[in-house]
Amino acid sequence: MKIGFHAAMMAIQNFALYQGYFEVWGDMPRTDACQETRAALQIMAGTCMFVQFLCVGMGLGGVSDDPITFVVFWILHAIGGVCFYTTGTYLTPTAWWSEDGRVCRGQMDHVPYPEGGQKEWGWAGQSSNADRLDLLVGVHLATYWLYVYSMLAITYFSFLKVTFVVPMLEEMEEKKSSKMLEKPPQAEAQTA
């Protein structure tokens, strides 16, 4: 049950980050100042879209005691998580809070709607996207280690505990009970 909840939390977090990063990326101006931030948002949106179902597959393998499913999804998720999720977690705030990121924020306030899509007030008013990205990056950074904890928890409950901890505890219990069944050397000497 713990495995399922950890997998669900990870998938929900990935879906939420995917939605947020994808929307802001799509609305961000295609200017030189925004290029680095746009690239970081692309990495995060694509990675979160990709790994959200891997979290569920990893949890499925753990809950159903299917080692092949667990290992395949765990490896794919680890590749996506370590290579791209962690990289994006570093690149996104670094790009957004850089000097170019500040310029990009200013440009987000002055992006006109494309031809034919103009609203009655004439401007996209995308300053809310800059605020949205500040919040999104902050929440992402605040929950990053919770995500890592859930990944480690699924790894422990699905693999390490079953493979190493439980057999070790069973062996210790078996030794303890076999020692209790043996007569102490003093008792044998007294009966002789």
Helices and strands as residue ranges (DSSP letters): H 2-27, G 32-34, H 35-63, H 67-78, I 79-85, H 86-96, H 99-108, H 127-155, I 156-165, H 166-181, H 185-191
